Amino acid sequence: MSLFNTSRLLNKTVLITGASSGIGAATAILFAKGGANLVLLARRADALKKVADACVDAHNGSGIQGGGKVATVQIDVSDKVQVSDVLSKIPDELKSIDVLVNNAGYVLGTDRVGQISSNDMEGMFNTNVFGLINMTQAFINEMKARNIGHVINIGSVAGREPYIGGSIYCATKNAVRAFTGALLRELVETQVRVTEIQPGMVETEFSIVRYRGDKDAADKVYQGFAPLTPDDVAEEIVWAASRPPHVNIVEVFIMPTNQATPWLVHRGGK
């Protein structure tokens, strides 16, 4: 990975949702290399433990003195009761969150309007929108009281341009973009920063979930070109978090070289 100045992350406490795989896991490991402390949240406890161990190894291998504390919390951010109780699950020494990375989110199905189940709609909104908002509300007042902090929301190219078969997911990511913009404006008189990272196609478990476990269908999404990797997106997140306090990276829109829109992808050529 690229070398950029991560000294400002030393001993900062970073909370990441959806940290058990993909972008969340890669982001956690890179923050650990930079000397941050971590609070990792996800639904899958076993997978979360593996990421936590990888973070400890990454920190130990970095040679950085300080930071490196890692705590895990098993939580479903779509459950507002669990979110309301999240602070009580975090060790006292890590309760003061410096960077909140709202990464948890998913897309389910490719059904068109008229065939979308209410369970799928509610699930995506409860995680992608309400989960993100509730997590932000859980920590934003403390950030404002200290007059320091950083909220990083993971949006999507789908929040910029809708596509066929993605109406609900696109709607959730449009909501994230609107919420992030409003939060940015509400905090303009403070030193709390707000960033939205908007990736294009990233090869993770994301596509497998979209196709309800059909790995062959999921793999076809990435055939014929080089998609982003979780490390690519993690680097942008950590870079944004490591800027000087007076610098706020408001948006990062990142796509593979051969992608121009959610649906316009050049395949089969170099």
C-alpha positions as CSV (number, residue, x, y, z in Angstrom):
1,M,0.0,0.0,0.0
2,S,1.0,3.6,-0.5
3,L,3.1,5.4,2.1
4,F,1.4,8.5,3.4
5,N,1.6,10.3,6.7
6,T,-0.4,8.4,9.3
7,S,1.2,9.9,12.4
8,R,-2.0,11.8,13.2
9,L,-3.8,8.5,13.7
10,L,-1.5,7.4,16.5
11,N,-3.6,6.5,19.6
12,K,-6.8,7.7,17.9
13,T,-9.8,5.4,18.5
14,V,-11.6,4.3,15.4
15,L,-15.0,2.6,15.4
16,I,-15.8,0.6,12.2
17,T,-19.2,-1.0,11.5
18,G,-19.4,-4.0,9.2
19,A,-15.8,-4.8,10.1
20,S,-15.9,-8.6,9.7
21,S,-15.1,-8.7,6.0
22,G,-14.5,-6.7,2.8
23,I,-13.9,-2.9,3.1
24,G,-14.5,-2.9,6.8
25,A,-11.9,-5.5,7.5
26,A,-9.3,-4.0,5.2
27,T,-9.9,-0.6,6.7
28,A,-9.4,-1.9,10.2
29,I,-6.1,-3.5,9.4
30,L,-4.8,-0.4,7.7
31,F,-5.8,1.8,10.7
32,A,-4.0,-0.7,12.9
33,K,-0.8,-0.3,10.8
34,G,-1.1,3.4,11.4
35,G,-1.1,3.1,15.2
36,A,-4.8,3.6,15.9
37,N,-6.9,1.9,18.5
38,L,-9.9,0.0,17.1
39,V,-13.5,-0.8,18.1
40,L,-14.8,-3.3,15.5
41,L,-18.5,-4.0,15.1
42,A,-20.3,-6.7,13.1
43,R,-22.9,-9.4,13.3
44,R,-20.5,-12.4,12.8
45,A,-18.5,-12.9,16.0
46,D,-16.1,-15.5,14.6
47,A,-15.2,-13.5,11.5
48,L,-14.8,-10.4,13.7
49,K,-12.4,-12.2,15.9
50,K,-10.2,-13.1,12.9
51,V,-10.1,-9.5,11.8
52,A,-9.2,-8.4,15.3
53,D,-6.3,-10.8,15.4
54,A,-5.2,-9.6,11.9
55,C,-5.2,-6.0,13.3
56,V,-3.1,-7.0,16.2
57,D,-0.6,-8.7,13.9
58,A,-0.6,-5.7,11.6
59,H,0.1,-3.3,14.4
60,N,2.8,-5.4,15.9
61,G,4.5,-5.7,12.5
62,S,4.4,-2.0,11.9
63,G,6.9,-1.2,14.6
64,I,4.8,1.7,15.8
65,Q,4.9,2.4,19.5
66,G,1.5,3.2,20.9
67,G,-2.0,2.4,19.8
68,G,-2.9,-1.1,18.8
69,K,-5.7,-1.7,21.2
70,V,-8.6,-3.7,19.6
71,A,-12.0,-4.4,21.0
72,T,-14.9,-6.2,19.2
73,V,-18.6,-5.9,19.7
74,Q,-21.1,-8.3,18.1
75,I,-24.0,-6.2,16.9
76,D,-26.6,-5.9,14.2
77,V,-26.8,-2.2,13.4
78,S,-30.2,-2.6,11.9
79,D,-31.5,-3.3,15.4
80,K,-32.0,0.2,17.0
81,V,-32.1,-1.4,20.5
82,Q,-28.7,-2.9,20.1
83,V,-27.3,0.4,18.7
84,S,-28.8,2.3,21.6
85,D,-26.8,0.0,24.0
86,V,-23.6,0.0,22.0
87,L,-21.6,2.3,24.2
88,S,-22.0,0.0,27.2
89,K,-20.4,-2.8,25.3
90,I,-17.2,-0.8,24.5
91,P,-14.3,-0.9,27.1
92,D,-14.0,2.3,29.1
93,E,-10.6,3.2,27.7
94,L,-12.0,3.1,24.1
95,K,-15.4,4.8,24.6
96,S,-14.2,8.2,23.3
97,I,-14.4,7.7,19.6
98,D,-12.3,9.9,17.3
99,V,-13.3,8.4,14.0
100,L,-16.6,6.7,13.2
101,V,-16.6,4.7,10.0
102,N,-20.2,3.8,9.0
103,N,-19.4,0.9,6.7
104,A,-22.1,-1.6,7.4
105,G,-24.5,-2.0,4.4
106,Y,-25.7,-4.5,1.8
107,V,-27.8,-5.0,-1.3
108,L,-30.1,-7.9,-1.7
109,G,-31.6,-9.0,-5.0
110,T,-32.0,-7.4,-8.4
111,D,-35.8,-7.4,-8.5
112,R,-37.6,-4.6,-10.3
113,V,-40.2,-2.3,-8.8
114,G,-43.4,-4.3,-8.4
115,Q,-41.6,-7.5,-7.5
116,I,-39.5,-6.3,-4.5
117,S,-40.4,-8.0,-1.2
118,S,-41.2,-5.8,1.8
119,N,-38.6,-7.8,3.9
120,D,-35.9,-6.9,1.4
121,M,-36.8,-3.3,1.4
122,E,-37.0,-3.0,5.1
123,G,-33.7,-4.9,5.6
124,M,-31.7,-2.6,3.3
125,F,-33.2,0.6,4.8
126,N,-32.8,-0.6,8.3
127,T,-29.1,-1.4,7.8
128,N,-27.9,1.1,5.2
129,V,-29.9,4.1,6.3
130,F,-31.3,3.8,9.8
131,G,-28.4,1.8,11.1
132,L,-26.0,4.5,9.8
133,I,-28.0,7.3,11.2
134,N,-28.5,5.7,14.6
135,M,-24.8,4.9,14.9
136,T,-24.0,8.5,14.1
137,Q,-26.5,9.8,16.7
138,A,-24.9,7.5,19.3
139,F,-21.5,9.3,19.0
140,I,-22.0,12.7,17.5
141,N,-23.0,14.6,20.6
142,E,-19.8,13.5,22.4
143,M,-17.7,14.5,19.4
144,K,-19.4,17.9,19.4
145,A,-18.8,18.3,23.1
146,R,-15.1,17.6,22.6
147,N,-15.2,19.7,19.4
148,I,-13.2,17.1,17.6
149,G,-14.0,13.9,15.6
150,H,-14.6,12.5,12.2
151,V,-17.7,10.8,10.7
152,I,-16.9,8.8,7.6
153,N,-19.9,7.3,5.8
154,I,-19.5,4.7,3.1
155,G,-21.8,5.7,0.2
156,S,-21.7,4.4,-3.4
157,V,-21.8,5.3,-7.0
158,A,-25.4,4.0,-6.6
159,G,-26.0,7.2,-4.5
160,R,-25.1,9.3,-7.5
161,E,-26.8,7.5,-10.3
162,P,-29.6,4.9,-10.1
163,Y,-29.7,1.7,-12.2
164,I,-32.2,-0.9,-13.3
165,G,-32.8,-3.6,-10.6
166,G,-31.2,-1.5,-7.9
167,S,-34.0,0.9,-7.0
168,I,-34.0,0.2,-3.2
169,Y,-30.2,0.0,-2.8
170,C,-29.9,3.2,-4.9
171,A,-32.5,4.9,-2.7
172,T,-30.7,3.9,0.5
173,K,-27.4,5.3,-0.8
174,N,-29.1,8.5,-2.0
175,A,-30.4,8.8,1.6
176,V,-26.8,8.3,2.9
177,R,-25.6,11.1,0.6
178,A,-28.3,13.5,1.7
179,F,-27.8,12.7,5.4
180,T,-24.1,13.2,5.1
181,G,-24.5,16.5,3.4
182,A,-26.9,17.7,6.0
183,L,-24.6,16.6,8.8
184,L,-21.7,18.4,7.2
185,R,-23.6,21.6,7.2
186,E,-24.8,21.2,10.7
187,L,-21.3,20.8,12.0
188,V,-19.7,23.6,10.0
189,E,-19.1,25.7,13.1
190,T,-17.3,22.9,14.9
191,Q,-14.0,21.0,14.3
192,V,-15.9,17.7,13.6
193,R,-15.3,16.5,10.1
194,V,-17.6,14.7,7.8
195,T,-16.6,12.6,4.8
196,E,-18.4,10.4,2.3
197,I,-16.5,7.7,0.4
198,Q,-18.4,6.6,-2.8
199,P,-16.9,3.5,-4.3
200,G,-17.8,2.0,-7.6
201,M,-17.6,-1.8,-8.2
202,V,-15.5,-3.5,-5.4
203,E,-15.0,-7.3,-5.4
204,T,-16.2,-8.5,-2.0
205,E,-18.9,-10.7,-0.5
206,F,-21.2,-7.8,-1.5
207,S,-22.1,-9.3,-4.9
208,I,-22.7,-12.8,-3.4
209,V,-25.2,-11.3,-1.0
210,R,-26.9,-9.4,-3.9
211,Y,-27.3,-12.7,-5.7
212,R,-28.5,-14.5,-2.6
213,G,-25.5,-16.8,-2.3
214,D,-25.2,-17.6,-6.1
215,K,-21.4,-17.3,-6.4
216,D,-21.3,-18.0,-10.1
217,A,-23.7,-15.1,-10.8
218,A,-21.7,-12.9,-8.4
219,D,-18.4,-13.7,-10.1
220,K,-19.8,-12.7,-13.5
221,V,-20.2,-9.2,-12.3
222,Y,-16.4,-8.8,-12.2
223,Q,-15.4,-10.7,-15.3
224,G,-13.5,-9.0,-18.0
225,F,-12.1,-6.1,-16.1
226,A,-10.2,-5.2,-12.9
227,P,-12.6,-4.1,-10.1
228,L,-11.6,-2.2,-7.0
229,T,-10.3,-4.2,-4.1
230,P,-11.2,-3.6,-0.4
231,D,-7.6,-2.4,0.1
232,D,-8.2,0.3,-2.6
233,V,-11.1,1.7,-0.7
234,A,-9.5,1.3,2.7
235,E,-6.6,3.4,1.6
236,E,-8.9,6.3,0.7
237,I,-10.7,6.0,4.1
238,V,-7.5,6.0,6.1
239,W,-6.0,8.8,3.9
240,A,-9.1,11.0,4.5
241,A,-8.9,10.3,8.3
242,S,-5.2,11.2,8.4
243,R,-5.4,14.7,7.0
244,P,-4.5,17.7,9.2
245,P,-7.3,18.8,11.5
246,H,-8.1,21.9,9.4
247,V,-8.6,19.7,6.2
248,N,-11.8,17.9,5.5
249,I,-12.1,15.6,2.5
250,V,-15.8,16.0,1.9
251,E,-16.2,13.4,-0.9
252,V,-14.1,10.7,-2.5
253,F,-15.6,9.2,-5.6
254,I,-13.6,6.2,-6.6
255,M,-14.2,3.7,-9.4
256,P,-12.2,1.1,-11.4
257,T,-10.5,2.6,-14.5
258,N,-12.9,0.7,-16.8
259,Q,-16.1,1.8,-15.0
260,A,-17.8,5.1,-15.8
261,T,-21.3,4.7,-14.3
262,P,-23.0,1.9,-12.3
263,W,-23.9,0.2,-15.6
264,L,-21.2,1.3,-18.0
265,V,-18.2,-1.0,-17.6
266,H,-15.7,-1.9,-20.4
267,R,-15.0,-5.6,-20.2
268,G,-12.5,-7.7,-22.1
269,G,-9.9,-5.1,-23.0
270,K,-6.7,-3.7,-21.6
